[in-house]
Amino acid sequence: MTRVVHPIEVRSYEILRSRLRLEHLPPLTRAVAERVVHTTADTSWAGEVLTDEAALRAGRAALLAGAELVVDARMVAAGVTSRASSVVLDEPGVAELAAAEGLTRSAAGVRLAARRVPAGAVWAVGNAPTALQELLRLAAAGELAPALVVGVPVGFVGAVEAKAALRASGLPAVSTPGERGGTPVAVAVLNALLYTDLTDTDLTDTDPEGPA
């Protein structure tokens, strides 16, 4: 997917790269970090995107091969414009399971989605720590086998612990270390994986819909 990059975006990346040099990073790691910084206009994000190149390449390969993308929030789905996503809150029976088991709706949605989503899907949690906690529980039980987990929930309660557990799980993952995170970060990571042209030494975005 190629496009004519808007001059505003070209200039934005020029400014970003004049303030932040990430050429030492592997290509996809750099692309993800730069896109998060570009999306947030906050260069401090560069050191807070925790991942590795192998995990990113596995997630990118899965996405480009048509693997299902499962997300915790409709805003994440809305931000990934090049393809459809499954939103766990839209799984049939979410409200009923949440009430019966004392779960949040996000956690209930992850549990229900895991029953039908095949191995090799990409899962993204940008909002709800409880969704990430349930995802990790299911993965540990062998009920979920993701190609990549983008786990960047935001919040003062449970987010730090859930992301630390993700990093300790051994799953291929992208996370952030502290309370910061959220939908924009999750969207930026996913769009970087989908749109980055790895043959371009400048890592020019190839998003046909424009920047996230």
N, C-alpha and C positions, 0 to 999 in steps of 0.2 A: 504494500500500500504506500503510494508516494503522493506527495502534494507539494504545492508551492507554499513554502513557509512564509507566514505573514511577517512583514518587516518589523512589527512590534515585538514579535517573539524572537526574531533574529537579534534585535538590539538587546532584549532582555537577557538572552544567554550571553551576549558579549559582556554585559555589565556583570553578570554572575561570575563569569570566568575571569574577569579582571580582579574580582575580590576574593575568589576561592579557586585554588588550583588543585584539581583532583586527577590529573593525568597519571598519577602513580597507581591508581586503582585499576583493577581489571575492568574490561569494557562494560559489562552489564551492571556491575557494582557501581561504577562511576555514573552510568546512565540513571540508575535508580536514585542515587544520592542527589545528582543534579536536578532531577525532576521534582523530588521532594522539596529541595531548596527553591526551585523556580516556582512551584505551586504555592509555597508558604511565604516567599520573599524573606526568608530567615536563614542566613548562612550557618547558624548554629546547628541546624539539622544535619549538616554534613557528617558530623561525628556520631550521630545518634541513630543511624540506620544500620542495624546489626544483621549481617547476612554473610553468605559466601557465594562465590561465583558459580560453583557447581549447583547449589540449590536454585539460584536464579535461572541458570540455563535449563535445568529440569522443568521448572515452572513455565518458562517461556516455550519450551518444546511442547509441553502438554497443551498449553493454550493454543498455539499455532496449529496443533494437530486436531483441535476441536474438542478437547476435554471439557467437561462441564466446569463452569465457574460458579461457585456457591458463595454467597455473601450474606452478612448478617443484617444489612440495612438497605432500604430502598435507595438511599442517597448514594451508596456505593454503586449499586446497579446503574443508577442514572448517570454517574460520572464516567462509566466505562462505555463509551459510545459506539465502539466498533463491533460489539457482539452482545448477545443476550446473557443475562445472569439469572441464576435461581436465588431468590431471597428466602431465607429460612423462615421469616415471619409469615410467608405466604403458604407454607406447607399446610395441607388439610389437617385439622385437628389440633393445631397449636394451642389455642386457648383452653381446650378441654384437657390436654395433657399437662399444661402448665398448672391448671387448677388442681388436677388430681394428684400430681407429684410434688407440688410445692416448688415448681421451677419458675424462673423467669420465662417469658415468651421466647426470648432469643435462645435460651438453652433448650427449651422444648423443641424449637424449630430445628436446631442442630441435630437433636436426637432423632427427629422424624426424617430429616433429610438424609441422615447417614444410613437409614434403612433402605433407601432406593438409589443413592448415588454410588456408582461403581468406583473401584479403586482407580487412582490416577487423576482424580479431580483436583482442581485448585480451589482452596478455601480462603476467604478473606474476611477477617473480623476487624472492623474499624471503630466499632462503637461499644459493644457490650462485653466486658470481661467475663461474664457468666457464659457467653457463647463460646469463648475460647477455652474456658475451664471444661465445659462439657465436651468440646471437640477433643481435648487432650485425654479426657477420661475414656472416650470411645476408642481413640487410637491406641491407648494402652491396653484396652480389652480386645484389640484386634478387630474392632467393628468398623474401622475407618482407616483408609490407607491413602493419604493425599500425596500428590506429586509435589505440592508446595503449600505451606500455610503462611499467609500474610497476616500476622497477628499483631496489630497495632492499636488495641483498644485504648481509649482515653478515660481518665478518671482518677479520683482520689481513693476509691474503694475497689480493691481487687485487681486493678489494672497492672500494677507493678508486679504483683505476685504471679498473675496469669502469664505475663510475658516472660518472666524468669523461668517459669515451669515449661513454657514452650521451648526456650533455649536449652533447657536441661533434658528435654524429651528425646533428642536425637532426630526429630523430624526435620526435613528440609524446610527452612523457615526464613522469614523476614520479621524482625521485631524492633522495638525501641526500648530503651532501658528504663525510662522513668514514667511519670504520670502522663506525659504528653503523648499524643497520637491522634487518632480520630479519622473520620471519613476522608478528608482531603489527602491525608498521608496514604491511606490504603489505596485510594484511586490513583494517586501519583505513582505508586509502586506498580500497580497493574498496568497502567498505561505505558510506563517505561518498558515493561516486558513486551507489551504488544506492539509498540510503535518504533522502538529503537532499531535503526539500521546498523547492524554490526559490521557491515562492510565499509561504513563511513568512519574515517579516523576522527572526525569531529563529533561523532555520535549525534548527527542531526536527527531530530524528531521526524517521524514519517506519519504522524497522526492525520488522517484525512478530515477529522472533525475539528481540529484546532487544539490548543493546549488545555489541559485540565486545570 
